[in-house]
Amino acid sequence: MRAWVGLMLGVAAMLPALRSHAQPRACDEFYARLPNVSWALCQAADLQPSEGRSVKGRILYVRDVQPRNAAARLRVLVVGGIHGDELSSASVALHWIRLAQGSPEPVHWRFIPALNPDGLFERPARRVNANGVDLNRNFPTPNWEREAPHYWEVRTRKDPRRWPGRAPLSEPETRFLHAQMIAFQPDLIVSIHAPYGVLDFDGPAEPPRRLGRLYLDQVGVFPGSLGNYGGVHRGMPVVTIELPSAQLTPRNAEIQRMWSDLRQWMGVTWASAMADTPQTPLQR
Ligand SMILES: [Zn+2]
């Protein structure tokens, strides 16, 4: 009995060590790779390993931020690094985790800062995943089997950076995000990209006109894209942010401004859900 209790205590004592073991690994990698991410910022993001793995077996990290004193009324999924060579997108997601921790609205934020870690940590970084698939063309939009390969062959002239894959959801990274969409049921998805310096929007809501210095410019829909699948076909509004540079983040004041504008727009779009917050909401 005593040995059994001792064993249990030993296992219990190991649990925090196991948990904290994952964190330095995440920050070791992200800190070394991402622009404008300090060690302290990455540590504060407190990324948690999910069940999801990339093609090469890398952990897909997530972080949930929920209101402290009230029930969440909105669920927002923020995804960076869908394209591995858009390093700034993962950095901005980490900055926003810090800002979310100080935001008063009743929002449950779920962040996935780097959906394509194999592309992100490749030298040089690659847009596609380790199977050569453009993850943002691999979502199961209607008629994918006909439209996605046709679009790739004819419109992109078989650009290897834009191969949609063999089948919709053929990749573990897209299957992971798809499972998150079903389980988490986000009211809004924010998908961060670079380097076109604009804002795009798909789905059933009035789009944000601007976020910081980025202005709305709806560029169209692509077979298999997250905006097309989530926004058009699942009725989950998708804000697609195209940062102006893939290598450099906007300045910190601009990252904060984009964050404030996003919440301001959410407050207009989901006014009743965002009302009655514990403090005066949506202050700049
Ligand atoms: Zn992109």
Boltz pocket constraint, residues with backbone or C-beta under 6 A from the ligand:
constraints:
  - pocket:
      binder: B
      contacts: [[A, 82], [A, 83], [A, 86], [A, 192], [A, 193], [A, 194]]
      max_distance: 6.0
